[in-house]
């Protein structure tokens, strides 16, 4: 197997793991949404989003630039808020 093919195979495996972790994260977000709904809590919490970004930046050991990681996690947080918003609408 060529070095390029080996590295691409490794990337494919990592992508599968990332997708699995993202699905676990969104499943947990859904449970949080279910907890928030009867308490009439907002899907989006600016303070929680800021906390997530701080935690991610602290965990970053590179090679991501902070801005790159913030952009990725911005999308993840947006997907999380969208899921909780969808849950709220479905309950109405």
C-alpha positions as CSV (number, residue, x, y, z in Angstrom):
1,X,0.0,0.0,0.0
2,X,1.4,3.4,-0.9
3,X,2.0,5.9,1.8
4,X,-0.7,8.2,0.4
5,X,-3.2,5.4,0.4
6,X,-2.3,4.4,3.9
7,X,-2.7,8.0,5.1
8,X,-6.0,8.4,3.3
9,X,-7.3,5.2,4.9
10,X,-6.3,6.6,8.3
11,X,-8.2,9.8,7.5
12,X,-11.3,7.7,6.6
13,X,-11.2,5.9,9.9
14,X,-10.7,9.2,11.8
15,X,-13.7,10.7,9.9
16,X,-15.9,7.8,10.9
17,X,-14.9,8.3,14.6
18,X,-15.5,12.0,14.3
19,X,-19.0,11.4,12.9
20,X,-19.8,8.9,15.6
21,X,-18.7,11.4,18.3
22,X,-20.7,14.2,16.7
23,X,-23.8,11.9,16.7
24,X,-23.2,11.2,20.4
25,X,-22.9,14.9,21.1
26,X,-26.1,15.7,19.3
27,X,-27.9,12.9,21.0
28,X,-26.8,14.4,24.3
29,X,-27.9,17.9,23.1
30,X,-31.3,16.4,22.4
31,X,-31.6,15.1,25.9
32,X,-30.7,18.5,27.2
33,X,-33.4,20.0,24.9
34,X,-35.9,17.6,26.4
35,X,-34.8,18.7,29.9
36,X,-35.1,22.4,29.0
37,X,-38.5,22.2,27.2
38,X,-40.8,21.8,30.3
39,X,-38.8,24.5,32.1
40,X,-39.2,26.9,29.2
41,X,-35.5,27.5,28.9
42,X,-34.0,28.9,25.7
43,X,-32.3,26.6,23.2
44,X,-29.4,29.1,22.9
45,X,-27.3,30.3,25.9
46,X,-24.6,32.8,25.0
47,X,-22.8,32.1,28.2
48,X,-22.8,28.4,27.5
49,X,-21.6,28.9,24.0
50,X,-18.7,31.1,25.3
51,X,-17.9,28.4,27.8
52,X,-17.7,25.8,25.1
53,X,-15.4,28.0,23.0
54,X,-13.1,28.6,26.0
55,X,-13.0,24.8,26.8
56,X,-12.2,23.9,23.2
57,X,-9.5,26.5,22.9
58,X,-7.9,25.2,26.2
59,X,-8.0,21.7,24.8
60,X,-6.4,22.7,21.5
61,X,-2.9,21.4,21.2
62,X,-2.6,22.3,17.5
63,X,-2.2,22.3,14.6
64,X,-5.5,24.2,14.5
65,X,-5.3,27.9,14.7
66,X,-7.8,29.3,17.3
67,X,-9.9,30.9,14.5
68,X,-10.2,27.6,12.6
69,X,-11.4,25.8,15.7
70,X,-13.8,28.6,16.6
71,X,-15.3,28.3,13.1
72,X,-15.7,24.5,13.4
73,X,-17.3,24.7,16.8
74,X,-19.5,27.6,15.8
75,X,-21.1,25.2,13.3
76,X,-21.4,22.5,15.9
77,X,-23.1,24.9,18.4
78,X,-25.4,26.1,15.6
79,X,-26.4,22.5,14.8
80,X,-27.0,21.9,18.5
81,X,-29.3,25.0,18.8
82,X,-31.1,24.0,15.6
83,X,-31.8,20.5,17.0
84,X,-33.2,21.9,20.2
85,X,-35.3,24.4,18.3
86,X,-36.7,21.7,16.1
87,X,-37.5,19.6,19.2
88,X,-39.5,22.6,20.7
89,X,-41.5,23.1,17.5
90,X,-42.3,19.3,17.3
91,X,-43.7,19.4,20.9
92,X,-46.1,22.3,20.1
